[in-house]
Amino acid sequence: MPPKFYTLAEVAAIFRVSKRVFAQFIADKPFYRTIGRAKLFTDQDIAQLYEAMESPSKALSAPALPAQSSEHARVAALMSRALRKKAKQIGR
């Protein structure tokens, strides 16, 4: 049985986004076939696009902060002291 093909508009509707948003999403993902300028998608292509979507749990994890050097920590401590001292002076 030949595979069923879906148009860009049909697949965008499956993902519940506009054609424009979907076209931007697939710009760097080669999970489709073309005939002329038309992009056609199979069920397997749709599954691969789904897997290529960013998971919210991955997106919410914060990137690791770079380790601070001892010089960085020393400057931060000096700034903190200076700000506290200035705040006391203003409060008088």
N, CA and C atoms as an extended XYZ file, in Angstrom:
276
Properties=species:S:1:pos:R:3:atomname:S:1:resname:S:1:resid:I:1 pbc="F F F"
N         0.858       -1.185        0.000 N   MET     1
C         0.000        0.000        0.000 CA  MET     1
C         0.900        1.243        0.000 C   MET     1
N         0.661        2.174       -0.901 N   PRO     2
C         1.504        3.383       -0.954 CA  PRO     2
C         1.279        4.257        0.282 C   PRO     2
N         2.316        4.995        0.672 N   PRO     3
C         2.158        5.853        1.862 CA  PRO     3
C         1.186        6.996        1.583 C   PRO     3
N         0.537        7.440        2.645 N   LYS     4
C        -0.360        8.584        2.529 CA  LYS     4
C         0.485        9.842        2.686 C   LYS     4
N         0.268       10.807        1.812 N   PHE     5
C         1.001       12.069        1.878 CA  PHE     5
C         0.102       13.178        2.394 C   PHE     5
N         0.704       14.064        3.193 N   TYR     6
C         0.005       15.221        3.750 CA  TYR     6
C         0.699       16.489        3.257 C   TYR     6
N        -0.064       17.538        3.050 N   THR     7
C         0.514       18.820        2.642 CA  THR     7
C         1.016       19.571        3.865 C   THR     7
N         1.749       20.634        3.619 N   LEU     8
C         2.255       21.464        4.714 CA  LEU     8
C         1.088       22.002        5.554 C   LEU     8
N         0.032       22.437        4.897 N   ALA     9
C        -1.124       22.969        5.628 CA  ALA     9
C        -1.776       21.897        6.501 C   ALA     9
N        -1.869       20.671        5.987 N   GLU    10
C        -2.480       19.587        6.767 CA  GLU    10
C        -1.636       19.235        7.988 C   GLU    10
N        -0.324       19.179        7.805 N   VAL    11
C         0.548       18.840        8.934 CA  VAL    11
C         0.570       19.988        9.943 C   VAL    11
N         0.566       21.218        9.470 N   ALA    12
C         0.492       22.362       10.381 CA  ALA    12
C        -0.776       22.265       11.224 C   ALA    12
N        -1.875       21.866       10.613 N   ALA    13
C        -3.131       21.712       11.351 CA  ALA    13
C        -3.022       20.585       12.380 C   ALA    13
N        -2.326       19.505       12.037 N   ILE    14
C        -2.115       18.402       12.993 CA  ILE    14
C        -1.364       18.915       14.214 C   ILE    14
N        -0.337       19.752       13.987 N   PHE    15
C         0.449       20.316       15.089 CA  PHE    15
C        -0.228       21.534       15.720 C   PHE    15
N        -1.347       21.952       15.150 N   ARG    16
C        -2.136       23.080       15.660 CA  ARG    16
C        -1.364       24.396       15.676 C   ARG    16
N        -0.644       24.637       14.575 N   VAL    17
C         0.068       25.899       14.389 CA  VAL    17
C        -0.240       26.411       12.987 C   VAL    17
N         0.108       27.661       12.734 N   SER    18
C        -0.118       28.224       11.404 CA  SER    18
C         0.871       27.637       10.405 C   SER    18
N         0.539       27.778        9.123 N   LYS    19
C         1.454       27.300        8.081 CA  LYS    19
C         2.797       28.018        8.176 C   LYS    19
N         2.757       29.302        8.491 N   ARG    20
C         3.993       30.082        8.588 CA  ARG    20
C         4.884       29.582        9.725 C   ARG    20
N         4.306       29.365       10.896 N   VAL    21
C         5.074       28.858       12.040 CA  VAL    21
C         5.650       27.482       11.713 C   VAL    21
N         4.838       26.631       11.091 N   PHE    22
C         5.305       25.287       10.761 CA  PHE    22
C         6.417       25.332        9.717 C   PHE    22
N         6.299       26.204        8.719 N   ALA    23
C         7.342       26.337        7.692 CA  ALA    23
C         8.661       26.780        8.325 C   ALA    23
N         8.586       27.667        9.308 N   GLN    24
C         9.797       28.092       10.008 CA  GLN    24
C        10.387       26.938       10.813 C   GLN    24
N         9.537       26.140       11.431 N   PHE    25
C         9.983       25.004       12.244 CA  PHE    25
C        10.721       23.972       11.394 C   PHE    25
N        10.210       23.689       10.185 N   ILE    26
C        10.821       22.636        9.364 CA  ILE    26
C        11.988       23.141        8.512 C   ILE    26
N        12.279       24.430        8.566 N   ALA    27
C        13.317       25.006        7.706 CA  ALA    27
C        14.649       24.268        7.816 C   ALA    27
N        15.000       23.805        9.004 N   ASP    28
C        16.285       23.109        9.186 CA  ASP    28
C        16.098       21.616        9.486 C   ASP    28
N        14.905       21.100        9.175 N   LYS    29
C        14.614       19.684        9.425 CA  LYS    29
C        14.192       19.038        8.095 C   LYS    29
N        14.990       18.133        7.550 N   PRO    30
C        14.698       17.562        6.230 CA  PRO    30
C        13.725       16.378        6.256 C   PRO    30
N        12.680       16.462        7.057 N   PHE    31
C        11.747       15.341        7.180 CA  PHE    31
C        10.527       15.550        6.285 C   PHE    31
N        10.756       15.654        4.984 N   TYR    32
C         9.668       15.791        4.028 CA  TYR    32
C        10.204       15.500        2.633 C   TYR    32
N         9.292       15.373        1.676 N   ARG    33
C         9.660       15.199        0.272 CA  ARG    33
C         9.111       16.395       -0.494 C   ARG    33
N         9.705       16.681       -1.628 N   THR    34
C         9.205       17.804       -2.422 CA  THR    34
C         8.805       17.340       -3.818 C   THR    34
N         7.785       17.960       -4.318 N   ILE    35
C         7.386       17.837       -5.714 CA  ILE    35
C         7.221       19.272       -6.183 C   ILE    35
N         8.145       19.714       -7.008 N   GLY    36
C         8.154       21.126       -7.380 CA  GLY    36
C         8.459       21.941       -6.135 C   GLY    36
N         7.591       22.877       -5.821 N   ARG    37
C         7.765       23.681       -4.608 CA  ARG    37
C         6.935       23.152       -3.438 C   ARG    37
N         6.108       22.134       -3.700 N   ALA    38
C         5.238       21.587       -2.656 CA  ALA    38
C         6.020       20.628       -1.766 C   ALA    38
N         5.810       20.752       -0.463 N   LYS    39
C         6.413       19.839        0.512 CA  LYS    39
C         5.344       18.829        0.917 C   LYS    39
N         5.713       17.551        0.856 N   LEU    40
C         4.783       16.482        1.230 CA  LEU    40
C         5.368       15.684        2.381 C   LEU    40
N         4.494       15.237        3.276 N   PHE    41
C         4.906       14.558        4.504 CA  PHE    41
C         4.207       13.211        4.613 C   PHE    41
N         4.948       12.197        5.075 N   THR    42
C         4.361       10.887        5.362 CA  THR    42
C         4.125       10.800        6.873 C   THR    42
N         3.467        9.732        7.294 N   ASP    43
C         3.266        9.520        8.731 CA  ASP    43
C         4.612        9.428        9.454 C   ASP    43
N         5.601        8.784        8.817 N   GLN    44
C         6.934        8.672        9.420 CA  GLN    44
C         7.591       10.049        9.544 C   GLN    44
N         7.429       10.885        8.531 N   ASP    45
C         7.985       12.246        8.584 CA  ASP    45
C         7.367       13.026        9.755 C   ASP    45
N         6.063       12.887        9.926 N   ILE    46
C         5.366       13.587       10.999 CA  ILE    46
C         5.881       13.110       12.356 C   ILE    46
N         6.088       11.801       12.483 N   ALA    47
C         6.617       11.252       13.739 CA  ALA    47
C         8.018       11.803       14.011 C   ALA    47
N         8.861       11.894       12.976 N   GLN    48
C        10.213       12.423       13.152 CA  GLN    48
C        10.180       13.907       13.524 C   GLN    48
N         9.267       14.654       12.940 N   LEU    49
C         9.132       16.069       13.297 CA  LEU    49
C         8.678       16.217       14.747 C   LEU    49
N         7.772       15.341       15.167 N   TYR    50
C         7.326       15.372       16.559 CA  TYR    50
C         8.504       15.123       17.500 C   TYR    50
N         9.340       14.136       17.171 N   GLU    51
C        10.501       13.828       18.006 CA  GLU    51
C        11.513       14.978       18.008 C   GLU    51
N        11.548       15.748       16.928 N   ALA    52
C        12.494       16.863       16.827 CA  ALA    52
C        12.025       18.092       17.619 C   ALA    52
N        10.775       18.077       18.055 N   MET    53
C        10.259       19.200       18.841 CA  MET    53
C        10.961       19.249       20.190 C   MET    53
N        11.168       20.465       20.676 N   GLU    54
C        11.807       20.632       21.978 CA  GLU    54
C        10.824       20.277       23.080 C   GLU    54
N        11.288       19.497       24.021 N   SER    55
C        10.460       19.104       25.155 CA  SER    55
C        10.474       20.216       26.195 C   SER    55
N         9.316       20.585       26.766 N   PRO    56
C         9.309       21.633       27.789 CA  PRO    56
C        10.226       21.314       28.968 C   PRO    56
N        10.335       20.047       29.334 N   SER    57
C        11.196       19.707       30.471 CA  SER    57
C        12.655       20.009       30.151 C   SER    57
N        13.066       19.842       28.892 N   LYS    58
C        14.432       20.177       28.499 CA  LYS    58
C        14.605       21.690       28.417 C   LYS    58
N        13.564       22.381       27.958 N   ALA    59
C        13.661       23.827       27.778 CA  ALA    59
C        13.703       24.560       29.117 C   ALA    59
N        13.090       23.977       30.142 N   LEU    60
C        13.032       24.651       31.435 CA  LEU    60
C        14.282       24.470       32.271 C   LEU    60
N        15.094       23.487       31.935 N   SER    61
C        16.290       23.292       32.745 CA  SER    61
C        17.280       24.410       32.444 C   SER    61
N        17.726       25.056       33.494 N   ALA    62
C        18.619       26.201       33.344 CA  ALA    62
C        20.012       25.744       32.945 C   ALA    62
N        20.650       26.508       32.087 N   PRO    63
C        22.019       26.139       31.728 CA  PRO    63
C        22.944       26.305       32.930 C   PRO    63
N        23.958       25.499       32.971 N   ALA    64
C        24.910       25.580       34.072 CA  ALA    64
C        25.656       26.905       34.002 C   ALA    64
N        25.791       27.536       35.137 N   LEU    65
C        26.521       28.794       35.192 CA  LEU    65
C        28.017       28.514       35.200 C   LEU    65
N        28.782       29.375       34.551 N   PRO    66
C        30.223       29.150       34.571 CA  PRO    66
C        30.774       29.335       35.977 C   PRO    66
N        31.788       28.575       36.294 N   ALA    67
C        32.404       28.683       37.611 CA  ALA    67
C        33.068       30.048       37.754 C   ALA    67
N        32.894       30.651       38.906 N   GLN    68
C        33.497       31.956       39.137 CA  GLN    68
C        34.940       31.785       39.584 C   GLN    68
N        35.775       32.673       39.114 N   SER    69
C        37.160       32.653       39.561 CA  SER    69
C        37.242       33.293       40.941 C   SER    69
N        38.327       33.071       41.634 N   SER    70
C        38.483       33.676       42.957 CA  SER    70
C        38.515       35.199       42.831 C   SER    70
N        39.046       35.710       41.733 N   GLU    71
C        39.058       37.154       41.496 CA  GLU    71
C        37.634       37.681       41.347 C   GLU    71
N        36.819       36.919       40.658 N   HIS    72
C        35.415       37.279       40.481 CA  HIS    72
C        34.715       37.360       41.838 C   HIS    72
N        34.937       36.349       42.659 N   ALA    73
C        34.324       36.304       43.988 CA  ALA    73
C        34.819       37.461       44.854 C   ALA    73
N        36.117       37.788       44.771 N   ARG    74
C        36.684       38.884       45.559 CA  ARG    74
C        36.056       40.215       45.158 C   ARG    74
N        35.919       40.452       43.860 N   VAL    75
C        35.314       41.700       43.368 CA  VAL    75
C        33.850       41.774       43.789 C   VAL    75
N        33.140       40.658       43.715 N   ALA    76
C        31.735       40.636       44.121 CA  ALA    76
C        31.598       40.964       45.607 C   ALA    76
N        32.488       40.418       46.430 N   ALA    77
C        32.447       40.693       47.876 CA  ALA    77
C        32.744       42.163       48.150 C   ALA    77
N        33.734       42.735       47.454 N   LEU    78
C        34.063       44.154       47.630 CA  LEU    78
C        32.892       45.047       47.224 C   LEU    78
N        32.253       44.721       46.118 N   MET    79
C        31.096       45.510       45.657 CA  MET    79
C        29.957       45.424       46.664 C   MET    79
N        29.735       44.241       47.183 N   SER    80
C        28.668       44.057       48.158 CA  SER    80
C        28.930       44.900       49.406 C   SER    80
N        30.168       44.877       49.909 N   ARG    81
C        30.525       45.695       51.080 CA  ARG    81
C        30.363       47.168       50.789 C   ARG    81
N        30.820       47.605       49.624 N   ALA    82
C        30.730       49.021       49.256 CA  ALA    82
C        29.272       49.468       49.175 C   ALA    82
N        28.424       48.620       48.618 N   LEU    83
C        27.003       48.971       48.513 CA  LEU    83
C        26.343       49.039       49.881 C   LEU    83
N        26.681       48.105       50.773 N   ARG    84
C        26.118       48.149       52.136 CA  ARG    84
C        26.569       49.411       52.856 C   ARG    84
N        27.861       49.760       52.707 N   LYS    85
C        28.398       50.955       53.354 CA  LYS    85
C        27.696       52.204       52.830 C   LYS    85
N        27.488       52.268       51.515 N   LYS    86
C        26.822       53.429       50.911 CA  LYS    86
C        25.374       53.500       51.389 C   LYS    86
N        24.716       52.355       51.507 N   ALA    87
C        23.330       52.340       51.969 CA  ALA    87
C        23.234       52.855       53.404 C   ALA    87
N        24.215       52.514       54.266 N   LYS    88
C        24.226       53.004       55.645 CA  LYS    88
C        24.409       54.508       55.673 C   LYS    88
N        25.320       55.028       54.797 N   GLN    89
C        25.584       56.455       54.751 CA  GLN    89
C        24.337       57.219       54.317 C   GLN    89
N        23.619       56.692       53.347 N   ILE    90
C        22.412       57.354       52.860 CA  ILE    90
C        21.327       57.323       53.909 C   ILE    90
N        21.253       56.248       54.688 N   GLY    91
C        20.232       56.086       55.711 CA  GLY    91
C        20.412       56.983       56.921 C   GLY    91
N        21.549       57.611       57.115 N   ARG    92
C        21.806       58.452       58.301 CA  ARG    92
C        20.980       59.671       58.340 C   ARG    92
